[in-house]
Amino acid sequence: MPIAVTVVYSPGPRTVREIALELELGSVVAQALQATGWLADLLPLEVKTLEVGVWGRKVPLEHVLREGDRVEMYRPLKVDPKAARRERFTRQGAKAAGLFAKRRSGAKAGY
């Protein structure tokens, strides 16, 4: 009895590849990735360090898939988000940052 799964990968910013597959019951994440054919597009180093998840939770390649699972391939981050935020804050300064930085003239603080 086949199961339907979706495999999603974002090779770069603002681009998403998505494919729907039908696999045999008891298939694992590695088999789903092989069925997409996308691993041939990746460098060997990227395949070795590839991290995958099902519905946003990291799982090993041996994880058994269930009906309706969404397999996600994660690419490594190029910039540490904390470092990027820190740099952006120092460039903007304290007055231009924050939730209530843009106020209407004459408005109370926080509005």
C-alpha distances in whole Angstrom, upper triangle without the diagonal:
4,7,10,13,17,19,23,26,30,32,35,37,36,33,29,26,23,20,16,13,10,9,6,6,10,11,15,17,19,16,16,20,20,17,20,23,25,26,28,30,31,34,33,35,33,30,31,32,29,28,25,24,21,22,26,26,26,24,24,22,20,18,15,13,12,11,14,16,18,19,23,25,29,32,35,38,41,43,43,43,46,48,47,48,51,53,52,54,57,57,57,59,59,60,58,55,53,52,55,56,57,59,61,65,66,63,63,61,57,57
4,7,10,13,16,19,22,26,28,31,33,32,29,25,22,19,16,13,10,6,5,5,6,9,9,13,15,16,13,12,16,16,14,16,19,21,23,25,27,28,31,30,32,30,27,28,29,26,25,22,21,18,20,23,23,24,21,22,19,18,17,13,11,10,9,11,13,15,16,20,22,26,29,32,35,38,40,40,40,43,45,44,45,48,49,49,51,54,54,54,56,56,57,54,51,50,49,52,53,54,56,58,62,63,60,60,58,55,54
4,7,10,13,16,20,23,26,29,30,29,26,23,20,17,14,10,8,5,5,6,6,9,9,11,13,15,13,11,15,16,13,15,19,20,21,24,25,26,29,29,30,28,25,27,27,24,23,19,18,15,16,20,20,21,19,19,17,17,15,11,8,7,5,7,9,12,13,17,19,23,26,29,32,35,37,37,37,39,42,41,42,45,46,45,47,50,50,50,53,52,53,51,48,46,45,48,50,50,52,54,58,60,57,56,55,51,51
4,7,10,14,17,20,23,26,27,26,23,19,17,13,11,7,6,5,7,9,9,12,11,13,13,15,13,10,14,15,13,13,17,18,20,23,24,24,28,28,29,26,24,26,26,23,21,18,16,13,14,18,19,20,18,19,18,18,15,13,9,8,5,6,8,9,11,15,17,21,24,27,29,33,35,35,34,37,40,38,39,43,44,43,45,48,48,47,50,50,51,48,45,44,42,45,47,47,49,51,55,57,54,54,52,48,48
4,7,10,14,17,20,22,24,23,20,16,14,11,9,6,5,6,7,10,11,12,10,11,10,13,11,8,11,13,11,11,15,16,17,20,21,21,25,25,26,23,21,23,23,19,18,14,13,10,11,14,15,16,15,16,15,15,13,12,8,8,6,5,5,6,7,11,14,17,20,23,26,29,31,31,31,34,36,35,36,39,40,39,41,44,44,44,46,46,47,45,42,41,39,43,44,44,47,49,52,54,51,51,49,46,45
4,7,10,13,16,19,20,19,16,13,10,7,6,4,6,9,10,14,14,15,13,13,11,13,12,9,10,13,11,10,14,13,16,18,19,19,23,23,24,21,19,22,21,18,16,13,12,10,10,13,15,16,15,17,15,17,15,14,11,11,10,7,6,5,6,8,11,14,17,21,23,26,28,28,28,31,33,32,33,36,37,36,38,41,41,41,43,43,44,42,39,38,37,40,41,41,44,46,49,51,49,49,47,43,43
4,7,11,13,16,17,17,14,10,8,6,5,6,8,11,12,15,16,16,13,12,9,11,11,7,8,11,10,8,11,10,12,15,15,15,19,20,21,17,16,18,18,14,13,10,10,9,10,12,14,14,14,15,13,15,14,14,11,13,13,10,9,6,5,6,8,11,14,17,20,23,25,26,25,29,30,29,31,34,34,34,36,39,39,39,41,42,43,40,37,37,36,39,40,40,43,45,49,51,48,48,46,43,43
4,7,10,12,14,13,11,7,6,4,7,9,11,14,15,19,20,20,17,15,12,14,14,11,10,13,12,10,12,10,12,15,14,14,18,19,20,16,15,18,17,13,12,10,10,10,10,11,14,14,15,16,15,18,16,17,14,16,16,13,11,7,6,5,6,9,11,15,17,20,22,23,22,26,27,26,27,31,31,30,33,35,35,35,38,38,40,37,34,33,33,36,37,37,40,42,45,48,45,45,43,40,40
4,6,9,11,11,9,6,5,7,9,12,14,17,18,21,23,22,19,17,13,14,15,12,10,13,14,10,12,9,11,13,12,11,15,17,17,13,13,16,15,11,11,10,11,12,13,12,15,14,15,16,15,19,18,19,17,19,19,17,14,11,9,6,5,7,8,12,14,16,19,20,20,24,25,23,25,28,28,28,31,33,33,33,36,37,38,35,32,32,32,35,36,36,39,41,45,47,45,45,43,40,40
4,5,7,8,6,4,6,9,12,15,17,21,22,25,26,26,23,21,17,18,19,16,14,17,17,14,15,11,13,15,13,12,15,17,17,13,14,17,16,13,13,12,13,15,15,14,16,16,18,19,18,22,21,23,21,22,22,20,17,14,12,9,8,8,7,11,12,14,16,18,18,21,22,21,22,26,25,25,28,30,29,30,33,34,35,32,30,30,29,33,33,33,36,39,42,45,42,43,40,37,37
4,7,9,7,7,8,11,14,17,19,23,24,27,28,28,24,22,18,18,20,17,14,17,17,14,14,10,12,13,10,9,12,15,15,11,13,16,15,12,13,14,16,18,18,17,19,18,20,20,19,23,23,25,23,25,25,23,20,17,15,12,9,9,7,10,12,13,16,18,18,22,22,21,23,26,25,25,28,30,29,30,33,34,36,33,31,31,31,35,34,35,38,40,43,46,44,45,42,39,40
4,6,6,8,10,13,17,20,22,26,27,30,32,31,28,25,22,22,23,21,18,20,21,18,18,14,15,17,13,12,15,18,17,14,16,19,17,15,15,16,18,20,20,18,20,20,22,23,22,26,26,28,26,28,28,25,23,19,17,14,12,11,9,11,11,11,13,16,16,20,20,18,20,23,22,22,25,27,26,27,30,31,33,29,28,28,29,32,31,31,35,37,40,43,41,42,39,37,37
4,6,8,12,15,18,21,24,28,29,32,33,33,30,28,24,24,26,23,21,23,24,20,21,17,19,20,17,16,18,21,20,17,19,22,19,17,17,18,19,21,20,18,21,21,23,25,25,28,27,29,27,29,29,26,24,20,19,15,14,12,11,12,11,11,13,15,15,18,19,16,18,21,20,19,22,24,23,24,27,28,29,26,24,25,25,28,28,28,31,33,36,39,37,38,36,33,33
4,7,10,13,17,20,23,27,28,32,33,33,30,28,24,25,26,23,21,24,24,20,21,18,20,21,18,18,21,24,23,20,22,24,22,20,19,19,20,21,19,18,21,22,24,26,26,29,28,29,27,28,28,24,23,19,18,15,15,14,13,15,14,15,16,18,17,21,21,19,20,23,23,21,24,27,25,25,28,30,30,27,25,25,25,28,28,27,31,32,36,39,37,38,36,33,32
4,7,10,14,17,20,24,25,29,30,30,27,26,22,23,23,20,18,21,20,17,17,14,17,18,15,16,18,22,21,18,19,22,21,18,18,18,18,19,19,18,21,21,23,25,24,27,26,27,25,26,26,23,21,17,16,14,13,13,12,15,15,16,18,20,20,23,24,21,23,26,26,24,27,30,28,29,32,33,34,30,29,29,29,32,31,31,34,36,39,42,40,41,39,36,36
4,6,10,13,16,20,22,25,27,27,24,22,19,20,20,17,15,18,17,14,15,12,15,17,14,15,18,21,21,17,18,21,20,17,16,15,16,16,15,15,18,19,20,22,21,24,23,24,21,23,22,19,17,14,13,11,11,11,12,15,16,17,20,21,21,24,25,23,25,28,28,27,29,32,31,31,34,35,36,33,30,30,30,33,33,33,36,38,41,44,42,42,40,37,37
4,7,10,13,17,19,22,24,24,21,20,17,17,17,14,13,15,14,10,12,10,13,14,12,14,17,20,20,17,17,20,19,16,16,15,15,16,16,16,19,19,20,21,19,22,21,22,20,21,20,17,16,13,12,10,10,12,13,16,18,20,22,24,23,27,28,26,28,31,31,30,33,35,34,35,38,39,40,36,34,34,33,37,37,37,40,42,45,48,45,46,44,41,40
4,7,10,14,16,19,21,22,19,18,15,16,16,12,12,14,13,9,12,11,14,16,15,16,20,22,22,19,18,21,21,17,17,14,14,14,14,15,18,18,19,20,19,21,20,20,17,18,17,14,13,10,10,9,10,13,15,19,20,22,25,26,25,29,30,29,30,33,33,32,35,38,37,37,40,40,41,38,36,35,34,38,38,38,41,43,46,49,46,47,45,41,41
4,6,10,12,16,18,19,16,16,14,15,14,10,10,12,10,7,10,10,14,16,15,17,20,22,23,20,19,22,22,18,18,15,15,14,15,17,19,19,19,20,18,20,19,18,15,16,15,13,12,10,10,11,12,15,17,21,23,25,28,29,29,32,34,32,33,37,37,36,39,41,41,41,44,44,45,42,40,39,38,41,42,42,44,46,50,52,50,50,48,45,44
4,7,10,14,15,17,14,15,14,15,13,10,11,13,10,9,13,13,16,18,18,20,23,25,26,23,21,24,24,20,20,16,16,14,15,17,19,20,19,20,18,20,18,17,13,14,12,10,10,9,10,12,14,18,20,24,26,28,31,32,31,34,36,35,36,39,40,39,41,44,43,43,46,46,47,44,42,41,40,43,44,44,46,48,51,54,51,51,50,46,46
4,6,10,12,14,11,13,12,13,11,8,10,11,8,8,12,13,15,18,18,20,23,24,26,23,20,23,24,20,20,16,16,14,16,19,20,20,19,19,17,18,16,15,12,12,11,10,10,10,11,13,15,19,21,25,27,30,32,33,33,36,38,37,38,41,42,41,44,46,46,46,49,49,50,47,44,44,42,46,47,47,49,51,55,57,54,54,53,49,49
4,7,9,12,10,12,13,14,11,9,12,13,9,11,14,16,18,20,22,23,26,26,28,25,23,25,26,22,22,19,18,16,17,21,21,22,20,20,18,18,16,14,11,11,9,10,11,12,13,16,18,22,24,28,30,33,36,36,36,39,41,40,41,44,45,44,47,50,49,49,52,52,53,50,48,46,45,49,50,50,52,54,58,60,57,57,55,52,51
4,6,8,6,9,10,12,8,7,11,11,9,11,14,16,17,20,22,22,25,25,27,24,21,23,24,21,21,18,17,15,18,20,21,20,18,18,15,15,14,11,9,10,9,11,11,13,13,16,18,21,24,27,30,33,36,36,36,39,41,40,42,45,46,45,47,50,50,50,53,53,54,51,49,47,46,50,51,51,54,56,60,62,59,59,56,53,53
4,6,6,9,12,13,10,10,14,13,12,14,17,19,20,22,24,25,28,27,29,27,23,25,26,23,23,20,19,17,20,23,22,22,19,19,16,15,14,11,10,10,10,13,13,15,15,19,20,24,27,30,33,36,38,39,39,42,44,43,44,47,48,48,50,53,53,53,56,56,57,54,51,50,49,53,54,54,57,59,62,64,61,61,59,55,56
4,6,9,12,14,11,12,15,16,14,17,20,22,22,25,27,27,30,29,30,28,25,26,27,24,23,20,19,16,19,22,21,21,18,18,16,14,13,9,8,8,8,12,12,15,15,19,21,24,27,30,33,36,39,39,39,41,43,43,44,47,48,48,50,53,53,53,55,55,57,54,51,49,48,52,53,54,56,58,62,64,61,60,58,54,55
4,7,10,12,10,11,14,15,14,17,20,21,21,24,26,26,28,27,28,26,23,23,24,22,21,18,17,15,18,20,19,19,15,15,13,10,9,6,7,8,10,13,12,15,15,18,20,23,26,29,32,35,37,37,37,39,42,42,43,45,47,47,49,51,52,52,54,54,56,53,50,49,48,51,53,54,56,58,62,64,60,60,57,54,54
4,7,8,6,7,11,11,11,14,16,18,17,20,22,22,25,23,25,23,19,20,21,19,18,15,15,13,17,19,18,17,14,13,11,9,8,6,6,8,10,13,11,13,12,16,17,20,23,26,29,32,34,34,35,37,39,39,40,43,44,44,46,49,49,50,52,52,54,51,48,47,46,50,51,52,54,57,60,62,59,59,56,53,53
4,6,5,7,9,10,11,13,15,16,15,19,21,20,22,21,22,20,16,17,18,15,14,12,12,11,15,16,15,14,10,9,7,5,5,4,5,9,12,13,11,12,10,13,14,17,20,22,25,29,31,31,31,34,36,36,37,40,41,41,43,46,46,47,49,49,51,48,45,44,44,47,48,49,52,55,58,60,57,56,54,50,51
4,5,5,6,9,10,11,13,13,13,16,18,17,19,18,19,16,13,15,15,12,11,8,9,9,12,14,13,11,8,8,5,6,6,7,7,10,13,13,10,10,7,10,10,13,16,19,22,25,27,27,28,31,32,32,34,36,38,38,40,42,43,43,45,46,47,45,42,41,40,44,45,46,49,51,55,57,54,54,51,48,48
4,5,5,6,9,10,11,12,10,13,16,15,17,15,16,15,11,12,13,11,11,9,11,12,16,17,16,13,11,9,5,7,8,9,10,14,16,16,14,13,10,12,11,14,16,19,22,25,28,28,29,32,33,33,35,37,38,39,41,43,43,44,47,47,49,46,43,43,43,46,47,48,51,54,57,59,56,56,53,50,51
4,5,5,6,9,10,12,11,14,16,16,18,17,19,17,14,15,17,14,15,12,14,14,17,19,18,16,14,12,9,9,10,10,10,13,15,15,13,14,11,13,13,17,19,22,25,28,31,31,32,35,36,36,38,40,41,41,44,46,46,47,49,50,52,49,46,45,45,49,49,50,53,55,59,61,58,58,56,52,53
4,5,5,7,9,10,11,14,15,16,18,18,20,17,14,16,17,14,14,11,12,12,14,16,16,15,13,13,9,11,11,10,9,12,13,13,11,10,8,11,11,15,17,20,23,26,29,30,30,33,35,34,36,39,39,39,42,44,44,45,47,47,49,46,43,43,42,46,46,47,50,52,56,58,55,55,53,49,50
4,5,5,7,7,7,10,12,12,15,14,16,13,11,13,14,11,11,10,11,12,15,16,16,15,13,12,9,11,12,13,12,15,16,15,13,12,9,10,9,12,14,17,21,23,26,27,28,31,32,32,33,36,37,37,39,42,41,42,45,45,47,44,42,41,41,44,45,46,49,51,54,57,54,54,52,48,49
4,5,6,7,7,9,12,12,15,14,16,15,11,14,16,13,14,13,15,16,19,20,20,18,16,15,11,13,14,14,14,17,18,18,16,15,12,13,12,15,17,20,23,25,29,30,31,34,35,34,37,39,40,40,42,45,44,45,48,49,50,48,45,45,44,48,48,49,52,54,58,60,58,58,55,52,52
4,6,8,9,11,13,14,17,17,20,18,15,17,19,16,17,15,16,16,19,20,21,20,18,17,13,15,15,15,14,16,16,16,15,14,12,14,14,17,19,22,25,28,31,32,32,36,37,36,38,41,41,41,44,46,46,46,49,50,51,48,46,45,45,48,49,49,52,54,58,60,58,58,56,52,52
4,5,8,9,11,12,16,16,19,16,14,17,18,15,16,14,15,16,18,19,20,19,18,18,14,17,17,17,15,17,17,16,15,13,11,12,11,15,16,20,23,25,28,29,30,33,34,33,35,38,38,38,41,43,43,43,46,47,48,45,43,42,42,45,46,46,49,51,55,57,55,55,53,49,49
4,6,6,8,10,13,14,17,15,12,16,17,15,17,15,18,18,21,22,23,21,20,19,16,18,19,19,18,20,21,20,18,17,14,14,13,16,17,20,23,25,28,30,31,34,35,34,36,39,39,38,41,43,43,44,47,48,49,46,44,44,44,47,47,48,51,53,56,59,56,57,55,51,51
4,5,5,7,11,12,14,12,10,14,15,12,14,13,16,17,19,19,21,19,19,18,15,18,19,20,19,21,21,20,18,16,13,12,10,13,13,16,19,21,24,26,27,30,31,30,32,35,35,35,38,40,39,40,43,44,46,43,40,40,40,44,44,44,47,50,53,56,53,54,51,48,48
4,5,5,8,9,11,9,7,11,12,10,12,12,16,17,20,20,20,18,17,16,13,16,18,19,19,22,23,22,19,17,14,13,10,13,12,15,19,20,24,25,27,30,31,30,32,35,35,35,38,40,39,41,43,45,46,43,41,41,41,45,45,46,49,51,54,57,55,55,52,49,50
4,6,8,9,12,11,9,13,15,13,16,16,19,21,24,24,24,22,21,20,17,20,21,23,22,25,26,25,23,21,17,17,14,16,15,18,21,22,25,28,29,32,33,32,34,37,36,37,40,41,41,42,45,47,48,45,43,44,44,47,47,48,51,53,56,59,57,58,55,52,52
4,7,9,12,10,10,13,14,13,16,16,19,21,23,23,24,22,22,21,18,22,23,24,23,26,27,25,23,20,18,16,13,14,13,16,19,19,23,25,27,30,30,29,32,34,33,34,37,38,38,39,42,44,45,42,40,41,41,45,44,45,48,50,53,56,54,55,52,49,50
4,6,8,6,6,10,11,10,13,14,17,20,22,21,22,20,20,19,16,20,21,23,23,26,27,26,23,20,17,15,11,12,10,13,16,16,20,22,24,27,27,26,29,32,31,32,35,36,36,37,40,41,43,41,38,39,40,43,43,43,47,49,52,55,53,53,51,48,48
4,5,5,6,9,10,10,14,16,20,22,25,23,24,21,21,20,18,21,23,25,25,29,30,29,26,23,20,18,14,14,12,13,16,16,20,22,24,27,27,27,30,32,31,32,35,36,36,38,40,42,44,41,39,40,41,44,44,45,48,51,54,56,55,55,52,49,50
4,5,5,6,9,10,14,16,20,23,25,24,24,21,20,18,16,19,22,24,25,28,30,29,26,24,20,19,15,15,13,14,18,18,22,23,26,29,28,28,32,33,33,34,37,38,38,40,42,44,46,44,41,42,43,46,46,47,51,53,56,59,57,57,54,51,52
4,5,5,6,8,12,15,19,22,25,23,22,19,19,17,16,19,22,25,25,29,31,30,26,24,20,18,15,14,12,12,15,15,19,20,23,26,25,25,29,30,30,31,34,35,35,37,39,41,43,41,39,39,40,44,43,45,48,51,54,57,55,54,51,49,50
4,5,5,6,9,12,16,19,21,19,19,16,17,16,14,18,20,22,23,26,28,27,23,21,17,15,11,10,8,9,12,13,17,18,21,24,23,23,26,28,28,29,32,33,33,35,37,39,41,39,36,37,38,41,41,42,46,48,51,54,52,52,49,46,47
4,6,5,9,11,14,17,20,19,19,16,15,13,11,15,17,19,20,23,25,25,21,19,15,14,10,11,10,11,15,17,20,21,23,26,26,27,29,31,31,32,35,36,37,38,41,42,44,41,39,39,40,43,43,44,48,51,54,56,54,54,51,48,49
4,6,9,12,15,18,21,20,19,15,15,12,11,14,17,20,21,24,27,26,23,21,17,16,12,12,12,12,16,17,20,21,23,26,26,27,29,31,31,33,35,37,37,39,41,42,44,42,39,40,40,44,44,46,49,52,55,57,55,55,51,49,50
4,6,10,13,17,19,17,17,13,13,12,12,15,17,20,21,24,27,26,22,20,16,14,11,10,9,9,12,14,17,17,20,22,23,23,26,27,28,29,32,33,34,35,37,38,41,39,36,36,37,41,40,42,45,49,51,54,51,51,48,45,46
4,7,10,14,16,15,14,11,11,10,10,13,14,17,18,21,23,22,19,16,13,11,7,7,7,8,12,14,17,18,20,22,23,23,26,28,28,29,32,33,34,35,37,38,40,38,35,35,36,39,39,41,44,47,50,52,50,50,47,44,45
4,7,11,13,11,10,7,8,8,9,12,12,16,16,19,21,20,16,14,11,9,6,5,7,8,12,15,17,17,18,21,22,22,24,26,27,28,30,32,33,34,36,36,39,37,33,33,33,37,38,39,42,45,48,50,48,47,44,41,42
4,7,10,9,8,6,6,7,7,11,10,13,12,15,17,16,12,10,7,6,5,6,9,11,14,17,19,19,20,22,24,24,26,28,29,30,32,34,35,35,37,38,40,37,34,34,33,37,38,39,42,45,48,50,47,47,44,41,42
4,6,6,5,4,5,8,9,11,9,12,11,13,15,14,10,8,6,5,7,8,11,13,16,19,21,20,20,23,25,25,26,28,30,30,32,34,35,35,37,37,39,37,34,32,32,36,37,38,41,44,47,49,46,45,43,39,40
4,5,5,7,7,10,10,12,9,10,9,10,12,10,6,5,5,6,9,11,15,17,19,22,24,23,23,25,28,27,28,31,32,32,34,37,37,37,39,39,41,38,35,34,33,36,38,39,41,44,47,49,46,45,43,39,40
4,6,8,10,13,14,16,13,13,11,12,12,10,7,5,7,7,11,12,15,18,19,23,24,23,22,24,27,26,26,30,31,31,32,35,36,35,37,37,38,36,33,31,30,33,35,36,38,41,44,46,43,42,40,36,37
4,7,9,13,14,16,14,15,14,15,16,14,11,9,8,7,10,10,13,15,16,19,20,19,18,20,23,23,23,26,28,27,29,32,32,32,34,34,35,33,30,28,27,31,32,33,36,39,42,44,41,40,38,34,35
4,6,10,12,14,11,14,13,14,16,15,11,10,10,9,11,11,14,15,17,21,21,20,19,21,24,24,24,27,29,29,30,33,34,34,36,35,37,35,32,30,29,33,35,36,39,41,45,46,43,42,40,36,37
4,7,10,12,10,13,13,15,18,17,13,12,10,9,10,9,13,13,15,19,20,19,19,21,23,24,25,27,29,29,31,33,34,35,36,36,38,36,33,32,31,35,36,38,41,44,47,49,45,45,42,38,40
4,7,8,6,10,10,13,16,16,12,12,9,10,11,11,15,16,18,22,23,22,23,25,27,27,28,31,32,33,34,37,38,39,40,40,42,40,37,35,35,39,40,42,44,47,50,52,49,48,45,42,43
4,5,6,9,11,15,18,18,14,14,11,12,12,13,15,16,19,23,24,24,25,27,29,29,31,33,34,35,37,39,40,41,42,42,45,43,39,38,38,42,43,45,47,50,54,55,52,52,49,45,47
4,6,9,10,14,17,17,14,14,10,11,11,13,15,17,20,23,26,25,26,29,30,31,32,35,36,37,39,41,41,42,44,44,47,44,41,40,40,44,45,46,49,52,55,57,54,54,51,48,49
4,6,9,13,16,17,14,15,12,14,14,16,19,21,24,27,29,29,30,32,34,34,36,38,39,40,42,44,45,46,47,47,50,48,44,43,43,47,48,49,52,55,58,60,57,56,53,50,51
4,6,10,13,14,11,12,10,13,14,16,19,21,24,27,29,28,29,31,33,33,34,37,39,39,40,43,44,44,46,46,48,46,43,41,41,44,46,47,50,52,56,58,54,54,51,47,48
4,7,10,12,10,12,11,14,16,18,22,24,27,30,32,31,32,34,36,36,37,40,42,42,43,46,47,47,49,49,50,48,45,43,43,46,48,49,51,54,57,59,56,55,53,49,50
4,7,9,7,9,9,12,15,17,21,23,26,30,31,31,31,33,36,36,36,39,41,41,42,45,46,46,48,47,49,47,44,42,41,45,46,47,49,52,55,57,54,53,51,47,48
4,6,6,9,11,14,17,20,23,26,28,32,34,33,33,35,38,37,38,41,42,42,43,46,47,47,49,48,50,47,44,42,41,45,46,47,49,51,55,57,53,53,51,47,47
4,6,9,11,15,18,21,25,28,30,33,35,35,34,36,39,38,39,42,43,43,44,47,48,47,49,49,50,48,44,43,41,45,46,47,49,51,54,56,53,52,51,47,47
4,7,10,13,16,19,23,26,27,31,32,32,31,34,36,36,36,39,41,40,41,44,45,44,46,46,47,44,41,40,38,41,43,43,45,47,51,53,49,49,47,44,44
4,6,10,13,16,19,22,24,28,29,29,28,31,33,33,33,36,38,37,39,42,42,42,44,43,45,42,39,38,36,40,41,42,44,46,50,52,48,48,46,42,43
4,6,10,13,16,19,21,24,26,26,25,28,30,29,30,33,34,34,36,39,39,39,41,41,42,39,36,35,34,37,38,39,41,44,47,49,46,46,44,40,40
4,7,10,13,16,19,22,24,24,24,27,29,28,29,32,33,33,35,38,38,38,40,40,42,39,36,35,34,38,39,40,42,45,48,50,47,47,45,41,42
4,6,10,13,15,18,20,20,20,23,25,24,26,29,30,29,31,34,34,35,37,37,39,36,33,32,32,35,36,37,40,42,46,48,45,45,42,39,39
4,7,10,13,16,18,19,19,22,24,23,25,28,28,28,31,33,33,34,36,37,39,36,33,33,32,36,37,37,41,43,46,49,46,46,43,40,41
4,7,9,12,14,15,15,19,20,19,21,24,25,25,27,29,30,31,33,33,35,33,30,30,30,33,34,35,38,41,44,46,44,44,41,38,39
4,7,9,12,13,14,18,18,18,20,23,23,23,26,28,28,29,31,32,34,32,29,29,30,33,33,34,38,41,44,46,44,44,41,38,39
4,6,9,10,12,15,15,15,18,20,20,21,24,25,26,27,29,30,33,30,28,28,29,33,32,34,37,40,43,45,43,43,40,37,38
4,6,7,8,12,12,11,14,16,16,17,20,22,22,23,25,27,29,27,24,24,26,29,29,30,34,37,40,42,40,40,37,34,35
4,7,9,12,11,10,14,16,15,16,19,20,20,22,24,26,28,26,24,25,26,30,29,30,34,37,39,42,40,40,37,35,36
4,6,9,7,7,10,12,11,13,15,16,17,19,21,22,25,23,20,21,23,27,25,27,31,34,36,39,37,37,34,32,33
4,6,5,6,9,10,11,12,14,16,17,18,20,21,24,22,19,20,22,25,24,27,30,34,36,38,36,36,32,30,32
4,5,5,6,9,10,10,12,14,15,16,18,19,21,19,16,17,18,22,21,23,27,30,33,35,33,32,29,26,28
4,5,5,6,9,10,11,13,14,15,16,16,19,18,15,15,17,21,20,23,26,30,32,34,32,31,27,25,27
4,5,5,6,9,10,11,12,14,15,16,19,18,16,17,19,22,21,24,27,31,33,35,33,32,29,27,29
4,5,5,6,9,10,11,12,14,15,18,16,14,15,18,21,19,21,25,28,30,33,31,31,28,26,28
4,5,5,6,9,10,10,12,12,15,13,11,12,14,17,16,18,22,25,27,30,28,27,24,22,24
4,6,5,6,9,10,10,11,14,14,11,13,16,18,17,20,23,26,28,30,29,28,25,23,25
4,5,5,6,9,10,12,15,13,12,14,17,20,18,20,24,27,28,31,30,29,26,25,27
4,6,5,6,8,10,13,10,9,12,15,17,14,17,20,23,25,28,26,26,23,22,24
4,5,5,6,7,10,9,7,9,13,15,12,15,18,22,23,26,24,24,21,20,22
4,6,5,8,11,10,10,12,16,17,15,18,21,24,25,27,26,26,23,22,24
4,6,9,11,10,10,13,17,18,15,17,20,23,24,27,26,26,24,23,25
4,7,8,6,7,10,14,14,11,13,16,19,20,23,22,23,20,20,21
4,6,6,7,10,14,14,11,13,16,19,20,22,22,22,19,19,20
4,6,5,8,11,11,9,12,15,18,19,20,19,19,16,16,18
4,6,8,11,10,6,9,11,14,15,17,16,16,13,14,15
4,7,9,9,5,8,11,14,15,17,17,17,14,14,15
4,7,8,6,9,12,15,17,19,18,17,14,13,15
4,6,5,9,11,15,17,19,16,16,12,11,13
4,6,8,10,13,16,17,15,14,11,8,10
4,6,7,10,13,14,11,11,8,6,7
4,6,10,12,14,12,12,10,9,10
4,7,9,12,10,12,10,10,9
4,6,8,7,8,8,8,7
4,6,5,9,10,10,8
4,6,9,10,12,10
4,7,9,12,10
4,7,8,6
4,6,6
4,6
4
